[in-house]
Amino acid sequence: MSGGTKKRKLKFNHWYERLTGLFVAAIMASTVAVFEGYWWPESFDIAYYSLICGAIIHLFIPVGRSTIKLVLAFMSALLITLRFARFDSPLLFSGNNPTEEGVLRLLDFAVQLHPFIWIGMALLFGQLVFSAWAVTRPRVFGLIGAALIILTVTDSFTPIWLWDNVALVVCFALLWLVADHLSQLQRKHPDSWSYLMEYPLRLIAPTVIVLSALMIAGLNMPSLAPMLQDPYTLWKNARGESVEVFLGEKAVFNNTEPLTSGNASSGYSRDDSVLGGGFDFDHSTMMTVTTTHRSYWRGETKGLYTGQGWDYYEEKYVNSISAEEVAYGGELEVSVDRSLAETIMVDQMVTMVREDRYPVLFSATPVSIVHQIGTDEQQFPARLLQWLPDTWEVRMLLGDDRAYPQSYSVTSEVTVLDEEGLRQTNAKVAEGSLHEQYLQLPESLPQRVRDLAAEITAEAATDYDKAKLLESHLRLNYSYNNKPDLSKLPEDSGDFVDGFLFELQEGYCDYFSTAMAVMARSVGLPARWVKGFTPGVLPIDAYLPELRQGLPEDEVMDPDGAGTYTVRNSDAHSWVEIYFEGYGWIPFEATAGFSFPYSTPEGAAPLEPSVPEHTEQNEQTTAEEETQTSSAGSRTWTIAGFAALVLALAAWIYMKREKLRIYLKRLERRTHTANERVVMDMNRLLRKGVKHGMRREEHETLREAVFRWSGSYKWLKDDLLAVLQGFERAKYSGSQLTHDEADQFSTRIRQIILQLK
């Protein structure tokens, strides 16, 4: 046999090592599904295409050419990222150094690769490494076993459905073992292998039939509760704890305990007795609401603060709550005096998308008439409804065999916000009234919480001013974060509100609303805690015609609120209501970044959200430190991404690396005016927004783009308009902003970015 023939035969014998890349890519592609809910769709596209490219590289590049494979892997990751990631045009700078401006533009371009480029590169390199490593049977079993453990554990203890992925991994594992067996047969028994190759159909057909039958059976197996419990479940049950089992459609489960080491998905909580922890945003649709006026969709009321969360009132209060029967079309009365209040009627048609069961109807508050629940053919019996005039809830008496209605129609009589009138009355409950419970506070409440509330409201002339001061203090001095840093809490932290106000100083709606309710009660304002949903979002098409016609800003951005709102799990929210004589319960929004959609008297200007003002020196220092930390983290990723681009695509930059370092150091030391900081922060928002659909079209001005985004991101409308006004002032007015104003602008930008995540 000639040398050339022998060489070709040896290359042919590498078929198993090359096919290994295909099996590794398929198993890794099935395993990345565990990131569902954490990754954007673009991330999954990049992941799958990167693994396909890695398999192709391993298949066609000869074994042993590691350098060529790594270079091709990097180039593939870069090209795939450029194809699927969303990019904005590079920043424009006004400096006098063209070389420096070019470097800065390239840096800005590199920043937009993050984090997509790292996902693609990590998967590509990991796929190539595993393909070269898993060439023996023990290693194959190790890789397959690791993938199955990851998938089965995630499937068992999260709402993500991964049984199909498990079945795919098992199928690919069987194919891989068949290929491994044939490879060993070829090496150890070449004569038998040659005989099999003469009749390939006899070998392939049974394998395909058996694996296809197993695959079809596995994917169509019904979801059944486990007959035998695993050791972890047995251990948890022995300790008196339960383990949630996700079956069927695997609806999102809301934890009843605070999470200290993990996060649940956002949604309407079933148990608020222990608050805290964090959550991940779940943007799946929960319901749609067709309404004549935008509103918060109110759910339940809770008034007993325990120090750890909210519960229903003590038995003496529960027994005092009156429940009235509901008749379709009949008027529902409230138990409080609203004789001084102006009201408007709001009609709503609610259509549920999820099949979850809730104890109440969601609506603007309070409900005045229940028109219909269910359809004409299958209407919900009115005898199973109860109206609670004290808590303003329409309760559902659902048995084990009755589902929550898929649709219902109600009319609510909403109080118009009259601030001048509210300043003329008192937040006071009658002695001996049921509402005395709304001044309840636990004896264990730390004194410093009461002292802080008294200090904040010391200069208030009226009870309404007290409430607004408490609301503004929380909105302006605490940050919204769906994953607060719980490590800041001391081990002996005994009160939820105390820990939020003095230790965490960040959190989401439950933190803000609970803190305001407790502080309001401590200064004599009767308050209660309410949970439900924010309005949701309207289709963007509702605003496009008005933008095209060039209507004035106040007409475009201040619609009457009528339309069909899509309400998602991420719109679950909590807020506060305070009682005022002659007006009843008035809602307050203490959560930073949110604005309650009040109805205002005719002719009155729409209410504008408060603009953060940092007056204390320590607050200014904290804001500057946060800005510097954010900039340092962004700069680290920028340098890493730029270095990678230099190494692979721009050798001449690598040769001038010393000059590049000088430019980077100069950039770090560079001082900016307040106007320049505002412009840079706005550009940062534009870059971040691209990943969430806030793309600015080439033909659009920034103002037109912001108006369009406000239609899609309704809950961000006020913040977007505020930052647009600040940017235009800094960029075009010619006036010089102060550093305090730049700090306020930066704070609002951070709040918007946090809400987009």
Rosetta blueprint (number, residue, H / E / L):
1 M L
2 S L
3 G H
4 G H
5 T H
6 K H
7 K H
8 R H
9 K H
10 L H
11 K H
12 F H
13 N L
14 H L
15 W H
16 Y H
17 E H
18 R H
19 L H
20 T H
21 G H
22 L H
23 F H
24 V H
25 A H
26 A H
27 I H
28 M H
29 A H
30 S H
31 T H
32 V H
33 A H
34 V H
35 F H
36 E L
37 G L
38 Y L
39 W L
40 W L
41 P H
42 E H
43 S H
44 F H
45 D H
46 I H
47 A H
48 Y H
49 Y H
50 S H
51 L H
52 I H
53 C H
54 G H
55 A H
56 I H
57 I H
58 H H
59 L H
60 F H
61 I L
62 P L
63 V L
64 G L
65 R L
66 S H
67 T H
68 I H
69 K H
70 L H
71 V H
72 L H
73 A H
74 F H
75 M H
76 S H
77 A H
78 L H
79 L H
80 I H
81 T H
82 L H
83 R H
84 F H
85 A L
86 R L
87 F L
88 D L
89 S L
90 P L
91 L L
92 L L
93 F L
94 S L
95 G L
96 N L
97 N L
98 P H
99 T H
100 E H
101 E H
102 G H
103 V H
104 L H
105 R H
106 L H
107 L H
108 D H
109 F H
110 A H
111 V H
112 Q L
113 L L
114 H L
115 P L
116 F H
117 I H
118 W H
119 I H
120 G H
121 M H
122 A H
123 L H
124 L H
125 F H
126 G H
127 Q H
128 L H
129 V H
130 F H
131 S H
132 A H
133 W H
134 A L
135 V L
136 T L
137 R H
138 P H
139 R H
140 V H
141 F H
142 G H
143 L H
144 I H
145 G H
146 A H
147 A H
148 L H
149 I H
150 I H
151 L H
152 T H
153 V H
154 T H
155 D H
156 S H
157 F H
158 T L
159 P L
160 I L
161 W L
162 L L
163 W H
164 D H
165 N H
166 V H
167 A H
168 L H
169 V H
170 V H
171 C H
172 F H
173 A H
174 L H
175 L H
176 W H
177 L H
178 V H
179 A H
180 D H
181 H H
182 L H
183 S H
184 Q H
185 L H
186 Q H
187 R H
188 K H
189 H L
190 P H
191 D H
192 S H
193 W H
194 S H
195 Y H
196 L H
197 M H
198 E H
199 Y L
200 P H
201 L H
202 R H
203 L H
204 I H
205 A H
206 P H
207 T H
208 V H
209 I H
210 V H
211 L H
212 S H
213 A H
214 L H
215 M H
216 I H
217 A H
218 G H
219 L H
220 N L
221 M L
222 P L
223 S L
224 L L
225 A L
226 P L
227 M L
228 L L
229 Q L
230 D L
231 P H
232 Y H
233 T H
234 L H
235 W H
236 K H
237 N H
238 A H
239 R L
240 G L
241 E L
242 S L
243 V L
244 E L
245 V L
246 F L
247 L L
248 G L
249 E L
250 K L
251 A L
252 V L
253 F L
254 N L
255 N L
256 T L
257 E L
258 P L
259 L L
260 T L
261 S L
262 G L
263 N E
264 A E
265 S E
266 S L
267 G L
268 Y L
269 S L
270 R L
271 D L
272 D L
273 S L
274 V L
275 L L
276 G L
277 G L
278 G E
279 F E
280 D E
281 F L
282 D L
283 H L
284 S L
285 T E
286 M E
287 M E
288 T E
289 V E
290 T E
291 T E
292 T L
293 H L
294 R L
295 S L
296 Y L
297 W E
298 R E
299 G E
300 E E
301 T E
302 K E
303 G L
304 L E
305 Y E
306 T L
307 G L
308 Q L
309 G L
310 W E
311 D E
312 Y L
313 Y L
314 E L
315 E H
316 K H
317 Y H
318 V H
319 N L
320 S L
321 I L
322 S L
323 A L
324 E E
325 E E
326 V L
327 A L
328 Y L
329 G L
330 G L
331 E E
332 L L
333 E L
334 V L
335 S L
336 V L
337 D L
338 R L
339 S L
340 L L
341 A L
342 E L
343 T E
344 I E
345 M E
346 V E
347 D E
348 Q E
349 M E
350 V E
351 T E
352 M E
353 V L
354 R L
355 E L
356 D L
357 R L
358 Y L
359 P L
360 V E
361 L L
362 F L
363 S E
364 A L
365 T L
366 P L
367 V E
368 S E
369 I E
370 V E
371 H E
372 Q E
373 I E
374 G E
375 T L
376 D L
377 E L
378 Q L
379 Q E
380 F L
381 P L
382 A H
383 R H
384 L H
385 L E
386 Q E
387 W E
388 L E
389 P L
390 D L
391 T L
392 W L
393 E E
394 V E
395 R E
396 M E
397 L L
398 L L
399 G L
400 D L
401 D L
402 R L
403 A L
404 Y L
405 P L
406 Q L
407 S E
408 Y E
409 S E
410 V E
411 T E
412 S E
413 E E
414 V E
415 T E
416 V L
417 L L
418 D L
419 E H
420 E H
421 G H
422 L H
423 R L
424 Q L
425 T L
426 N L
427 A L
428 K L
429 V L
430 A L
431 E L
432 G L
433 S L
434 L H
435 H H
436 E H
437 Q H
438 Y H
439 L H
440 Q L
441 L L
442 P L
443 E L
444 S L
445 L L
446 P L
447 Q H
448 R H
449 V H
450 R H
451 D H
452 L H
453 A H
454 A H
455 E H
456 I H
457 T L
458 A L
459 E L
460 A L
461 A L
462 T L
463 D H
464 Y H
465 D H
466 K H
467 A H
468 K H
469 L H
470 L H
471 E H
472 S H
473 H H
474 L H
475 R H
476 L H
477 N H
478 Y L
479 S E
480 Y E
481 N L
482 N L
483 K L
484 P L
485 D L
486 L H
487 S H
488 K H
489 L L
490 P L
491 E L
492 D L
493 S L
494 G L
495 D L
496 F H
497 V H
498 D H
499 G H
500 F H
501 L H
502 F H
503 E H
504 L H
505 Q L
506 E E
507 G E
508 Y L
509 C H
510 D H
511 Y H
512 F H
513 S H
514 T H
515 A H
516 M H
517 A H
518 V H
519 M H
520 A H
521 R H
522 S H
523 V L
524 G L
525 L L
526 P L
527 A E
528 R E
529 W E
530 V E
531 K E
532 G E
533 F E
534 T L
535 P L
536 G L
537 V E
538 L L
539 P L
540 I H
541 D H
542 A H
543 Y L
544 L H
545 P H
546 E H
547 L H
548 R H
549 Q L
550 G L
551 L L
552 P L
553 E H
554 D H
555 E H
556 V H
557 M H
558 D L
559 P L
560 D L
561 G L
562 A L
563 G E
564 T E
565 Y E
566 T E
567 V E
568 R E
569 N H
570 S H
571 D H
572 A E
573 H E
574 S E
575 W E
576 V E
577 E E
578 I E
579 Y E
580 F E
581 E L
582 G L
583 Y L
584 G E
585 W E
586 I E
587 P E
588 F E
589 E L
590 A L
591 T L
592 A L
593 G L
594 F L
595 S L
596 F L
597 P L
598 Y L
599 S L
600 T L
601 P L
602 E L
603 G L
604 A L
605 A L
606 P L
607 L L
608 E L
609 P L
610 S L
611 V L
612 P L
613 E L
614 H L
615 T L
616 E L
617 Q H
618 N H
619 E H
620 Q H
621 T H
622 T H
623 A H
624 E H
625 E H
626 E H
627 T H
628 Q H
629 T H
630 S H
631 S H
632 A H
633 G H
634 S H
635 R H
636 T H
637 W H
638 T H
639 I H
640 A H
641 G H
642 F H
643 A H
644 A H
645 L H
646 V H
647 L H
648 A H
649 L H
650 A L
651 A H
652 W H
653 I H
654 Y H
655 M H
656 K L
657 R H
658 E H
659 K H
660 L H
661 R H
662 I H
663 Y H
664 L H
665 K H
666 R H
667 L H
668 E H
669 R H
670 R L
671 T L
672 H L
673 T L
674 A H
675 N H
676 E H
677 R H
678 V H
679 V H
680 M H
681 D H
682 M H
683 N H
684 R H
685 L H
686 L H
687 R H
688 K H
689 G H
690 V H
691 K L
692 H L
693 G L
694 M L
695 R L
696 R L
697 E L
698 E L
699 H L
700 E L
701 T L
702 L H
703 R H
704 E H
705 A H
706 V H
707 F H
708 R H
709 W H
710 S H
711 G H
712 S H
713 Y L
714 K H
715 W H
716 L H
717 K H
718 D H
719 D H
720 L H
721 L H
722 A H
723 V H
724 L H
725 Q H
726 G H
727 F H
728 E H
729 R H
730 A H
731 K H
732 Y H
733 S L
734 G L
735 S L
736 Q L
737 L L
738 T L
739 H H
740 D H
741 E H
742 A H
743 D H
744 Q H
745 F H
746 S H
747 T H
748 R H
749 I H
750 R H
751 Q H
752 I H
753 I H
754 L H
755 Q H
756 L H
757 K L
